Amino acid sequence: MRIGGARTQADRANPVLAVQEDPEGGDLFGPCSAETPRWVDWLKVIVGIVFLAFGVLWTLQGLNLLQGSFMSGQTMWLVIGIVLALLGVWLLWSLRAGRGKVGVR
């Protein structure tokens, strides 16, 4: 580990344990910035839409409005559908809510 900013002998012997700091405040795992990478936003959009679609489908099946499945009329699928739909809405809302924030450095 670092002692007083200098690399020790243990750091040189085992570089996995050494934390490499970025002068701009990041670390080994990526930069420390106010904005998330673009691929994270796209992943949230895709997962949010899929969660919302399946949540609505399972909710309708749980309410027995869409029949013809073993899930039709089952309360368990109603609850799972509502929770999944809410997760999808939350993911999509988190994208919209994050747009107006200003990062403070």
N, CA, C and O of each residue as an XYZ file, in Angstrom:
420
protein
N       0.819     -1.176      0.000
C       0.000      0.000      0.000
C       0.874      1.255      0.000
O       2.080      1.188      0.238
N       0.252      2.384     -0.267
C       1.022      3.626     -0.308
C       1.209      4.200      1.081
O       0.282      4.246      1.889
N       2.411      4.630      1.334
C       2.723      5.306      2.589
C       3.332      6.640      2.215
O       4.428      6.699      1.658
N       2.619      7.711      2.522
C       3.125      9.039      2.191
C       3.252      9.298      0.704
O       4.078     10.113      0.291
N       2.458      8.628     -0.104
C       2.468      8.868     -1.540
C       3.515      8.066     -2.300
O       3.514      8.087     -3.531
N       4.392      7.371     -1.625
C       5.421      6.587     -2.300
C       4.991      5.125     -2.373
O       4.304      4.625     -1.483
N       5.399      4.455     -3.429
C       5.105      3.035     -3.561
C       6.052      2.237     -2.684
O       7.253      2.503     -2.654
N       5.521      1.272     -1.980
C       6.346      0.438     -1.128
C       6.789     -0.798     -1.892
O       6.355     -1.031     -3.020
N       7.642     -1.577     -1.281
C       8.122     -2.808     -1.895
C       6.957     -3.783     -2.117
O       6.932     -4.509     -3.112
N       6.001     -3.795     -1.193
C       4.841     -4.682     -1.341
C       4.009     -4.305     -2.562
O       3.457     -5.187     -3.219
N       3.905     -3.011     -2.882
C       3.171     -2.579     -4.068
C       3.832     -3.086     -5.336
O       3.154     -3.522     -6.267
N       5.131     -3.032     -5.371
C       5.845     -3.496     -6.564
C       5.721     -5.005     -6.723
O       5.652     -5.509     -7.844
N       5.694     -5.731     -5.602
C       5.613     -7.187     -5.658
C       4.211     -7.655     -6.033
O       4.068     -8.667     -6.720
N       3.182     -6.946     -5.600
C       1.805     -7.339     -5.863
C       1.016     -6.132     -6.375
O       0.381     -5.434     -5.584
N       1.047     -5.878     -7.681
C       0.390     -4.688     -8.219
C      -1.127     -4.735     -8.120
O      -1.770     -3.696     -8.273
N      -1.733     -5.910     -7.866
C      -3.179     -6.003     -7.755
C      -3.655     -5.270     -6.507
O      -4.730     -4.671     -6.517
N      -2.878     -5.311     -5.446
C      -3.265     -4.666     -4.206
C      -3.046     -3.161     -4.231
O      -3.636     -2.433     -3.433
N      -2.215     -2.700     -5.127
C      -1.908     -1.270     -5.182
C      -3.066     -0.514     -5.816
O      -3.567     -0.919     -6.865
N      -3.488      0.555     -5.208
C      -4.546      1.406     -5.749
C      -3.881      2.485     -6.575
O      -3.092      3.281     -6.065
N      -4.205      2.504     -7.853
C      -3.619      3.489     -8.740
C      -4.594      4.646     -8.866
O      -5.687      4.494     -9.411
N      -4.196      5.790     -8.365
C      -5.091      6.944     -8.372
C      -4.842      7.815     -9.589
O      -3.711      7.973    -10.050
N      -5.925      8.372    -10.093
C      -5.897      9.297    -11.210
C      -5.774     10.708    -10.637
O      -6.417     11.009     -9.632
N      -4.975     11.578    -11.240
C      -4.868     12.926    -10.707
C      -6.182     13.694    -10.686
O      -6.319     14.657     -9.931
N      -7.157     13.285    -11.506
C      -8.436     13.979    -11.549
C      -9.446     13.398    -10.568
O     -10.610     13.796    -10.582
N      -9.032     12.480     -9.729
C      -9.927     11.963     -8.705
C     -10.488     10.586     -8.981
O     -11.253     10.078     -8.160
N     -10.153      9.959    -10.084
C     -10.636      8.626    -10.376
C      -9.771      7.580     -9.717
O      -8.856      7.910     -8.963
N     -10.050      6.328     -9.992
C      -9.225      5.264     -9.469
C      -9.013      4.223    -10.552
O      -9.246      4.488    -11.732
N      -8.581      3.065    -10.162
C      -8.270      1.998    -11.097
C      -9.474      1.585    -11.932
O      -9.315      1.120    -13.061
N     -10.691      1.751    -11.382
C     -11.886      1.256    -12.034
C     -12.565      2.271    -12.936
O     -13.643      1.984    -13.456
N     -11.993      3.427    -13.140
C     -12.573      4.392    -14.055
C     -12.544      5.791    -13.504
O     -12.265      5.999    -12.324
N     -12.832      6.753    -14.360
C     -12.787      8.143    -13.932
C     -13.916      8.480    -12.975
O     -14.988      7.876    -13.011
N     -13.662      9.431    -12.144
C     -14.665      9.924    -11.212
C     -15.277     11.175    -11.841
O     -14.681     12.252    -11.795
N     -16.444     11.036    -12.417
C     -17.076     12.175    -13.078
C     -18.548     12.227    -12.711
O     -19.102     11.272    -12.167
N     -19.170     13.353    -13.015
C     -20.583     13.551    -12.694
C     -21.482     12.801    -13.672
O     -22.626     12.495    -13.338
N     -20.993     12.501    -14.865
C     -21.813     11.854    -15.873
C     -21.478     10.374    -15.963
O     -20.323      9.969    -15.831
N     -22.517      9.576    -16.190
C     -22.304      8.153    -16.374
C     -21.924      7.887    -17.829
O     -22.251      8.686    -18.706
N     -21.242      6.784    -18.093
C     -20.910      6.450    -19.482
C     -22.176      6.235    -20.309
O     -23.229      5.886    -19.776
N     -22.056      6.447    -21.603
C     -23.212      6.318    -22.503
C     -23.804      4.929    -22.497
O     -25.022      4.778    -22.584
N     -22.966      3.905    -22.396
C     -23.489      2.538    -22.462
C     -24.362      2.229    -21.249
O     -25.262      1.394    -21.339
N     -24.115      2.881    -20.131
C     -24.953      2.668    -18.950
C     -26.345      3.243    -19.202
O     -27.347      2.636    -18.823
N     -26.409      4.410    -19.838
C     -27.703      4.998    -20.172
C     -28.482      4.107    -21.132
O     -29.682      3.899    -20.952
N     -27.807      3.579    -22.149
C     -28.478      2.697    -23.105
C     -28.943      1.418    -22.425
O     -30.029      0.921    -22.724
N     -28.142      0.881    -21.521
C     -28.525     -0.319    -20.789
C     -29.754     -0.054    -19.925
O     -30.648     -0.896    -19.837
N     -29.798      1.118    -19.288
C     -30.971      1.475    -18.485
C     -32.221      1.589    -19.354
O     -33.300      1.159    -18.945
N     -32.085      2.161    -20.543
C     -33.236      2.296    -21.449
C     -33.750      0.918    -21.854
O     -34.950      0.653    -21.775
N     -32.848      0.044    -22.284
C     -33.259     -1.280    -22.766
C     -33.883     -2.097    -21.634
O     -34.964     -2.664    -21.796
N     -33.206     -2.153    -20.496
C     -33.719     -2.938    -19.364
C     -35.017     -2.321    -18.842
O     -35.945     -3.046    -18.484
N     -35.089     -0.988    -18.794
C     -36.301     -0.329    -18.330
C     -37.499     -0.630    -19.198
O     -38.586     -0.894    -18.684
N     -37.318     -0.596    -20.519
C     -38.422     -0.892    -21.436
C     -38.845     -2.354    -21.330
O     -40.038     -2.656    -21.323
N     -37.874     -3.259    -21.246
C     -38.206     -4.686    -21.121
C     -38.932     -4.948    -19.806
O     -39.939     -5.656    -19.791
N     -38.437     -4.388    -18.699
C     -39.110     -4.556    -17.408
C     -40.530     -4.007    -17.450
O     -41.460     -4.641    -16.953
N     -40.694     -2.838    -18.037
C     -42.017     -2.220    -18.108
C     -42.971     -3.068    -18.953
O     -44.120     -3.282    -18.567
N     -42.497     -3.547    -20.099
C     -43.353     -4.342    -20.985
C     -43.774     -5.656    -20.321
O     -44.953     -6.007    -20.323
N     -42.799     -6.382    -19.751
C     -43.153     -7.639    -19.087
C     -43.976     -7.393    -17.832
O     -44.847     -8.196    -17.499
N     -43.714     -6.300    -17.134
C     -44.492     -5.976    -15.945
C     -45.950     -5.722    -16.271
O     -46.844     -6.201    -15.573
N     -46.190     -4.963    -17.338
C     -47.577     -4.692    -17.758
C     -48.236     -5.996    -18.221
O     -49.384     -6.265    -17.868
N     -47.530     -6.792    -18.997
C     -48.071     -8.069    -19.481
C     -48.448     -8.975    -18.313
O     -49.555     -9.513    -18.277
N     -47.533     -9.145    -17.359
C     -47.796    -10.031    -16.223
C     -48.877     -9.462    -15.304
O     -49.631    -10.223    -14.697
N     -48.961     -8.143    -15.195
C     -50.031     -7.540    -14.405
C     -51.386     -7.831    -15.036
O     -52.332     -8.204    -14.343
N     -51.476     -7.660    -16.345
C     -52.739     -7.950    -17.038
C     -53.104     -9.423    -16.940
O     -54.279     -9.763    -16.805
N     -52.106    -10.302    -17.007
C     -52.392    -11.730    -16.850
C     -52.812    -12.045    -15.416
O     -53.709    -12.856    -15.184
N     -52.155    -11.396    -14.462
C     -52.528    -11.608    -13.069
C     -53.940    -11.132    -12.769
O     -54.631    -11.718    -11.935
N     -54.372    -10.076    -13.441
C     -55.740     -9.565    -13.287
C     -56.755    -10.371    -14.094
O     -57.953    -10.095    -14.035
N     -56.293    -11.348    -14.834
C     -57.105    -12.210    -15.691
C     -57.726    -11.446    -16.853
O     -58.775    -11.836    -17.364
N     -57.077    -10.351    -17.274
C     -57.531     -9.614    -18.452
C     -56.951    -10.211    -19.729
O     -57.540    -10.074    -20.801
N     -55.806    -10.869    -19.623
C     -55.234    -11.640    -20.730
C     -55.271    -13.101    -20.308
O     -54.553    -13.515    -19.397
N     -56.104    -13.866    -20.972
C     -56.291    -15.257    -20.577
C     -55.532    -16.196    -21.491
O     -55.011    -15.787    -22.529
N     -55.474    -17.455    -21.097
C     -54.860    -18.471    -21.933
C     -53.474    -18.874    -21.469
O     -52.735    -19.517    -22.214
N     -53.114    -18.511    -20.261
C     -51.800    -18.843    -19.737
C     -51.954    -19.371    -18.322
O     -52.965    -19.128    -17.663
N     -50.939    -20.098    -17.859
C     -50.980    -20.580    -16.480
C     -50.869    -19.426    -15.484
O     -51.144    -19.601    -14.297
N     -50.463    -18.235    -15.969
C     -50.343    -17.059    -15.106
C     -51.658    -16.303    -14.978
O     -51.780    -15.426    -14.122
N     -52.639    -16.622    -15.806
C     -53.912    -15.896    -15.811
C     -54.661    -16.103    -14.504
O     -54.877    -17.231    -14.061
N     -55.053    -14.984    -13.896
C     -55.830    -15.032    -12.669
C     -55.032    -15.355    -11.413
O     -55.622    -15.595    -10.360
N     -53.708    -15.366    -11.500
C     -52.862    -15.692    -10.342
C     -52.372    -14.408     -9.679
O     -51.769    -13.553    -10.327
N     -52.637    -14.285     -8.382
C     -52.247    -13.091     -7.636
C     -50.738    -12.901     -7.620
O     -50.254    -11.770     -7.641
N     -49.985    -14.008     -7.585
C     -48.527    -13.917     -7.555
C     -48.005    -13.168     -8.784
O     -47.096    -12.344     -8.670
N     -48.575    -13.451     -9.954
C     -48.111    -12.788    -11.176
C     -48.573    -11.340    -11.241
O     -47.931    -10.508    -11.882
N     -49.668    -11.044    -10.590
C     -50.113     -9.654    -10.474
C     -49.081     -8.851     -9.676
O     -48.678     -7.765    -10.093
N     -48.661     -9.381     -8.545
C     -47.685     -8.690     -7.694
C     -46.330     -8.582     -8.390
O     -45.708     -7.519     -8.385
N     -45.876     -9.680     -8.987
C     -44.591     -9.657     -9.709
C     -44.648     -8.645    -10.850
O     -43.687     -7.907    -11.068
N     -45.756     -8.602    -11.573
C     -45.909     -7.670    -12.684
C     -45.869     -6.218    -12.232
O     -45.230     -5.382    -12.871
N     -46.552     -5.917    -11.132
C     -46.554     -4.544    -10.623
C     -45.151     -4.129    -10.193
O     -44.697     -3.031    -10.516
N     -44.467     -5.010     -9.464
C     -43.107     -4.694     -9.006
C     -42.170     -4.507    -10.200
O     -41.375     -3.567    -10.222
N     -42.259     -5.393    -11.190
C     -41.380     -5.291    -12.360
C     -41.679     -4.027    -13.163
O     -40.756     -3.365    -13.638
N     -42.945     -3.688    -13.319
C     -43.311     -2.469    -14.042
C     -42.795     -1.231    -13.309
O     -42.300     -0.297    -13.939
N     -42.911     -1.224    -11.986
C     -42.395     -0.088    -11.210
C     -40.874      0.028    -11.320
O     -40.339      1.135    -11.378
N     -40.185     -1.099    -11.349
C     -38.732     -1.059    -11.556
C     -38.384     -0.480    -12.924
O     -37.445      0.305    -13.051
N     -39.143     -0.872    -13.946
C     -38.916     -0.333    -15.282
C     -39.148      1.163    -15.341
O     -38.366      1.897    -15.945
N     -40.223      1.616    -14.714
C     -40.512      3.058    -14.679
C     -39.419      3.787    -13.926
O     -38.998      4.866    -14.344
N     -38.945      3.215    -12.810
C     -37.879      3.842    -12.023
C     -36.587      3.953    -12.835
O     -35.910      4.979    -12.783
N     -36.247      2.911    -13.579
C     -35.041      2.973    -14.415
C     -35.164      4.058    -15.477
O     -34.227      4.828    -15.692
N     -36.293      4.122    -16.128
C     -36.484      5.142    -17.166
C     -36.541      6.540    -16.558
O     -36.023      7.487    -17.151
N     -37.154      6.687    -15.395
C     -37.230      7.990    -14.739
C     -35.848      8.436    -14.269
O     -35.550      9.630    -14.277
N     -35.009      7.498    -13.864
C     -33.668      7.866    -13.397
C     -32.848      8.492    -14.521
O     -31.968      9.313    -14.261
N     -33.122      8.119    -15.746
C     -32.437      8.749    -16.887
C     -32.888     10.189    -17.056
O     -32.067     11.083    -17.265
N     -34.183     10.413    -16.966
C     -34.726     11.755    -17.150
C     -34.327     12.667    -16.000
O     -33.980     13.828    -16.217
N     -34.375     12.152    -14.789
C     -34.081     12.962    -13.610
C     -32.605     13.366    -13.540
O     -32.274     14.407    -12.972
N     -31.729     12.556    -14.108
C     -30.302     12.840    -14.039
C     -29.828     13.870    -15.046
O     -28.695     14.341    -14.955
N     -30.666     14.227    -16.000
C     -30.247     15.137    -17.067
C     -30.001     16.557    -16.582
O     -29.090     17.225    -17.071
N     -30.795     17.029    -15.631
C     -30.703     18.424    -15.224
C     -29.714     18.704    -14.106
O     -29.510     19.862    -13.742
N     -29.099     17.674    -13.557
C     -28.200     17.872    -12.430
C     -26.857     18.400    -12.885
O     -26.364     18.038    -13.954
N     -26.280     19.242    -12.084
C     -24.962     19.784    -12.374
C     -23.984     19.185    -11.386
O     -24.197     19.255    -10.175
N     -22.913     18.596    -11.893
C     -21.914     17.997    -11.017
C     -21.030     19.049    -10.372
O     -20.642     20.020    -11.022
N     -20.715     18.867     -9.120
C     -19.854     19.780     -8.384
C     -18.521     19.097     -8.165
O     -18.469     17.979     -7.652
N     -17.447     19.758     -8.549
C     -16.125     19.170     -8.373
C     -15.391     19.866     -7.269
O     -14.251     19.513     -6.966
